Amino acid sequence: MTEHTEKPIYIHASAVALGESGVLIRGASGTGKSSLALALVDAWTIRGGFSSLVSDDRVAYTIVNGRAVLSAHPATAGLVEWRGLGLLSQPHEIKAVLKLIIDLEIGSADSGEPRLPNQSELCCDFNALKSLPRLRLPARETWRSAAAIMAFLHTLSTK
């Protein structure tokens, strides 16, 4: 029997589609989720790939055939929050299949954590899904985090 959630579940996060990979960006308010989402879309597009915002601030997901499908909350579809400017229109993709989770963490850059994560830290469970790829990255370090995400996705695609 395949798992399927009928109604979407909403979480506080941002999401983008980079090629065929849906990337979910989680973190507390003010950690740079929106900035990172837009930077990833720009950086991926500059490299010649398809990229688009899926959702900002609130992400819906459903589980379909063992995969999480990401989409926007109807009230915020096609909108992105620019701190100090408010909500602005942004082209967006209707859905993306979750392939990577990003957790933005305050203080992780200077907290004395090892530079190389344990293999077990490179995955996490998400709802009923087990061992999804995951990166823990420092909050508000947009371009450094974007570069790390792009490199990580490249390693996933070459395996």
Residue pairs with C-beta under 8 A, 6 or more apart in sequence:
2 64
2 65
2 66
3 63
3 65
3 66
3 128
4 62
4 63
4 64
4 65
5 61
5 62
5 63
5 64
5 127
6 62
7 62
8 60
8 61
8 62
8 71
9 60
9 61
9 62
9 127
10 58
10 59
10 60
10 73
11 26
11 58
11 59
11 61
12 26
12 29
12 57
12 58
13 24
13 25
13 26
13 27
13 33
13 55
13 57
13 58
13 59
14 24
14 25
14 33
14 34
14 36
14 37
14 53
14 55
14 56
14 57
14 59
15 22
15 23
15 24
15 25
15 37
15 53
15 54
15 55
15 59
15 70
15 96
16 22
16 23
16 25
16 37
16 40
16 41
16 51
16 52
16 53
16 54
16 96
17 23
17 50
17 51
17 52
17 54
17 93
17 96
18 40
18 41
18 44
18 49
18 50
18 51
18 150
18 153
19 44
19 49
19 50
19 51
19 153
19 157
20 97
20 99
21 96
21 97
21 99
21 100
21 153
21 156
22 54
22 68
22 69
22 70
22 96
22 97
22 98
22 99
22 100
23 40
23 96
23 98
23 99
23 100
23 101
23 102
23 149
23 153
24 59
24 61
24 68
24 70
24 98
24 100
24 101
24 102
24 126
25 33
25 36
25 37
25 102
25 104
26 33
26 101
26 102
26 103
26 104
27 33
27 102
27 103
27 104
27 105
27 139
28 104
28 106
28 139
30 139
30 140
31 104
31 105
31 106
31 139
31 140
32 104
32 139
32 140
32 141
32 142
32 145
33 56
33 57
33 104
34 56
34 57
34 80
34 81
34 82
34 83
35 140
35 142
36 102
36 104
36 142
36 145
36 146
37 53
37 56
37 80
38 53
38 80
38 90
39 142
39 143
39 145
39 146
40 51
40 146
40 149
40 150
41 51
41 52
41 53
42 51
43 146
43 147
43 150
44 50
44 51
44 150
45 51
47 150
52 91
52 92
52 93
53 80
53 90
53 91
53 92
53 93
54 70
54 71
54 72
54 92
54 93
54 94
54 95
54 96
55 70
55 71
55 72
55 73
55 76
55 77
55 92
56 72
56 76
56 79
56 80
56 81
56 90
57 73
57 76
57 81
58 72
58 73
58 75
58 76
59 70
59 71
59 72
59 73
60 70
60 71
60 72
60 73
61 68
61 69
61 70
61 71
61 98
61 127
62 68
62 69
62 71
63 69
63 127
63 128
63 129
66 129
67 97
67 98
67 129
68 97
68 98
68 126
68 127
68 129
68 132
69 95
69 96
69 97
69 98
70 95
70 96
70 97
70 98
71 94
71 95
71 96
72 78
72 92
72 94
76 87
77 92
78 89
78 90
78 91
78 92
79 87
79 88
79 89
79 90
80 87
80 88
80 90
81 87
81 88
82 88
98 126
98 129
98 132
99 132
99 133
99 153
99 156
100 132
100 133
100 134
100 135
100 149
100 152
100 153
100 156
101 124
101 126
101 132
101 133
101 134
101 135
102 134
102 135
102 137
102 145
102 149
103 124
103 134
103 135
103 136
103 137
104 137
104 138
104 139
104 140
104 145
105 136
105 137
105 138
105 139
106 138
106 139
107 138
107 139
108 136
108 137
108 138
108 139
109 138
109 141
117 136
121 134
121 136
122 133
122 134
122 135
123 131
123 132
123 133
123 134
124 131
124 132
124 134
125 131
125 132
126 132
133 152
133 156
135 148
135 149
135 152
137 144
137 145
137 148
137 149
138 144
138 145
